[in-house]
């Protein structure tokens, strides 16, 4: 296949700046304390964070505010229990709630 030379090349960051799309990070801090002091168990730390009620309520409130303002938030989690909790609490507030996982996992979350 014959193609000409590359005339324009953009990175994602350059494209976003050209289109006027702002990318912002707003840190939100929760006080999660590990009482077991399992410093070498990263999966335990992730599980502790994912099931923290104050953190999950913060996620729910931020999501509701975004939906109310006409935005489309995306919540990513690797834990089915957290996905199920968030799904059950956002069911009446959002138009579309999906899970990017297998059909069996989606059915489990929706139960």
Buried (B, 14 or more C-beta within 10 A) or exposed (E): EEEEEEEEEEEEEEEEEEEEEEEEEEEEEEEEEEEEEEEEEEEEBBBBBBBBEEBBEBBBEBBBEBBEEEEEBEBEBEBBEBBBBBBEBBEEEBEEBEBEEEEEBBEBBEE
